[in-house]
Amino acid sequence: MTSVHGITFDCANASAVARFWSEALGGRLSPDASKDAAVLEVDTDVGPLRLVFRKVPEGKYVKNRVHLDMVTDDFDFECARLLSLGAVRLNDVALFNARWTTFADVEGNEFDLIDGLENEGS
């Protein structure tokens, strides 16, 4: 059987992006994190999630093909907290009974924050 081991982010400065995600999600950042490579282990409701950050020579040019979806019960607070960590708000969406905001992290990687309260009972 094959299983997912983790998710890898290509970046210019692995430790800077890993620190952003460490603050955003909590978890354990590898003590040997550097500009070249870093690993973040995050506990989730379904088990640990391993995020790997690797320095690559090329920059980011287009929208991510894969992104993280995060859900929160305190949407406004979490939006403000992510912005204070250096995230950039890209788009606010309200569709049917759901709302979410698309952000970019400190190197432009997109991710969504979903309002958990809006989705109750859906």
N, C-alpha and C positions, 0 to 999 in steps of 0.2 A: 504494500500500500504506500502511496505517496502522500505527503502532507506538506503544508506550507511551513517553512522554517522561519521566515521573517520577510520584511519588506525593506528594500534598499533604496536609498536616496542618493542620486548623483549630485555632487555639490562642489563648490569652489573651496569652502572651508568647512570641513566635516565637524570639527568641534563646535563651531559657532552655530551651525544648524542643529546639531545634536543638543546643545544647551537650550536652544529655543524649544525644541520638542520635549526636553526633560521638564522644563518649566510649564509647558502647556499640558502635558499628560501625567507628570510625576514619573516615578520609576527610578531605576538604577542606571546611571551613566558609567560606562567603563572607566576605571581610573587611569588607563593609558590612552584616553581620547586625545587625538591630535588633529592638526589641520588636515592630515591625510586620511584618517580613519577613526571612527567612533562607533560604539554599540550602546544602544539604550534598551533595557528590558523593562517593559511596562506590564503591570498586572491588570487584567481585564476580567469582566464577568465570565468569560469563556476560557480563561487561562492566560498564560503569559504571552505577550506580543514582543517580538524582537525586531527593533528598527536598527538598520545598519546604515551608516553614512560614509561614503567613499568620495575622496577627491577625484575629480575628472578634469582633463585639460580644457574641454569645451564648455562654453556657457550655456545657459538655458535660453532657447529661442522660441519655443512654442508652448502651448497649453499642455499640462500633464495629460497623459493617457490613462493614468491611474491616480487616484487621490484618496486620502483618508476622510471618512465621515465620522464626526464626533457628535454625540447627543448630550444635552444638558437639561436639567430642570430649572436652571436660572439663566435664561438666555441673555438678558440684558447685562447681567453681571459678568457672565463668561465672555460676551463680546468685548466689553470694556477691558477685561483682564488680558485677553489675547492681543488687543490693540496696544496695551501697555507693555507687552513683551516684545513688540516690534512687528506684529502681524499688520497687514494692510487689507482693509475691507475692499473687496472687488465687486460684489453684487449681492443685493438682497432679493429674496424670492419668497412669494406667498402664492401657493398653489393648492387648491382644494382646501383641505384642513391642515396643511403643513406649511411651515415657514423655515427657512434656513438662510444663512449668509455664507457666501464663498469668500474666503480669505486667501492671502498669500503669506507664506512664512518669510523669514529674513532673507531668503535667496530666491523668492518668487514661486515656490512650490505651492500649488493650490490645495486647499482643503475646505470642507464644509462643516459648519456648526449648525446642528439641527435643534430646533426648539422641541424638547421632549414633551412639554405640556400640551402643545398643539396636536400631538399625535395620539394622545390618550383616547382610547375607545375607538380608534380608527380601524 
